[in-house]
Amino acid sequence: MATAKTARKKSPQRAPTRKAPARKQSAFDALIIGAGFSGLYQLYCLRDRLDLSALVLEAGDGVGGTWYWNRYPGARCDSESHSYCFTFDEKLYKEWQWSERYPGHAEVRRYLNHVADRFDLKRSIRFGTRVTAAHYDEAANRWQVTTEAGERLTAKFLITAVGCLSTANVPNIPGLDSFKGRWVHTGQWPHEGVDFTGKRVGLIGTGSTGIQATPVIAETAKHLTVFQRTPNYSVPARNVPLTAEFQRYVRENYPELARTMRRTPNGHAFVIEDRSVFDVTPEERQAIYEAAWEVGGLQFRAAFRDLLADKAANDTAADFIKSKIRQVVKDKATAEKLANIDHPYAAKRPPIDTDYFEAFNRDNVALVDVRADPIEAITATGIRTRSGTEYPLDIIVFATGFDAMTGPLLRMDIRGRDGLPLAEAWKAGPRNYLGLQVAGFPNLFTITGPGSPSVLCNMPVAIEQHVDWITGCIAHMRANRVERIEARPEAVERWVEQVNIAANATLLPQVPHSWYLGANIPGKPRVFMPYAGGMARFRAICDGVAARGYEGFALS
Ligand code: NA7
């Protein structure tokens, strides 16, 4: 068995081919679903550190996960590039050079391909393979996995690396089938792109995606109509090409940057200021917000420590951003529609943008408030709202988000002990332990599952923590001849309570129309899904659980 040390020393070229799964091999120690950040790192850990036979099953034809599918105009990461990457390998961290403050989708894919090639991961990935079902066979203690093509594979461990935002939500608006133009969802963007030249485009949705796509589509479309249901805050991203000096700073400060990312609540490489909104005078506060606005990005949220805990504190940030919207947008009526925001700042996922509000100053961009005048139908030629107004369109872009967090898991037919469907176990909302394991589903691990910080954190940091924990757990099982691990129901109960307590200490659950609560999907149980207690605290909890002999899990 290779030790972690020897395995890490192997160069891709020298990696032994005996570990490459033959096409017909169907039994594995571990099957991993998804080849994004999570799947790639989990594969590396299990195959190269623990020397297990492991295979990744990936629906797409390449690595990238969310970045494989989200190629819409303007698709760009909201985390800064030097923090949106793996930190597990210092050499990898230092050898990759990002070109911009926020990487665009193509650059993230290049990075993930580089990682996959550097560690020779692709030979252990089956692309174009969508998992449709996974059933636990108790007698054999194995997961029976079925793919869309009817292939059947088995493994002792099943690890979902399916991402939190990978099930596109196309709203059920009457008449879509009758539309004679073209429609696309941003999360399933055609690889060849969409040509908007000379087209009348309608874009539905003003979350992070719609806010990124609007100014870019407006550049080439003949006309763009943005259909806004919930007005949204956004802070300028201030994206720039990285200077050689900054790239050197990143290389030279790897240990410090990695440490900061691991100890901050959101997993970013900046710290949240330890001051309250009301520790400073109104003038000082204004100056702090102005400075944060100039810096741009998600760091705006870190200007004060109490923005997400205290509504009165939050109001000061909200009012500041609304005043900026009114300053930027020249048409008064449009500015009011954009600034008429009804929820606390950052209580929904806070977007950052490049010229979003500015786009509404263009002659070819219009805003429609579909809260006041809801979309009633899609017709052969466009969109009709309740008032009877028709918007003639050639292309409709759905920037309408995802069935977040539980969607990617529940669209597979996952069944645990006694054939219990996951959909049944979660019919009142997701229930698990540490976001990692569901009671009744032995040896199934869900990377960044609901109940973990995931979407409230810079994702690669959350992913590395979960993968490291799972890898440590499997190594522990092997060392102690444990065949099966399963969350105890009482530990699940306690964890669900912890997730609720953490959420209720913030303003986050107070937004009725948030996808954090599942509110964007009709019929989905309203349960606050991510763990809001912060990544650093979550890491300490998980470490403590492992140190106490995997407390709360049944090992047999
Ligand atoms: P989001 O944040 O879920 O945004 C989806 C947007 O689409 C949001 O403005 C929704 O309004 C709107 N929407 C959804 N359904 C409809 C219908 N039926 N009619 C009108 N408007 C609708 O998804 P994104 O893709 O922007 O971002 C997802 C995450 O990706 C983001 O948070 C980052 O983490 C990266 P609503 O707010 O529900 O009223």
Boltz pocket constraint, residues with backbone or C-beta under 6 A from the ligand:
constraints:
  - pocket:
      binder: B
      contacts: [[A, 165], [A, 171], [A, 172], [A, 204], [A, 205], [A, 206], [A, 207], [A, 208], [A, 209], [A, 210], [A, 227], [A, 228], [A, 229], [A, 230], [A, 349], [A, 370], [A, 375], [A, 399], [A, 400], [A, 401], [A, 402], [A, 455], [A, 513], [A, 515], [A, 520]]
      max_distance: 6.0
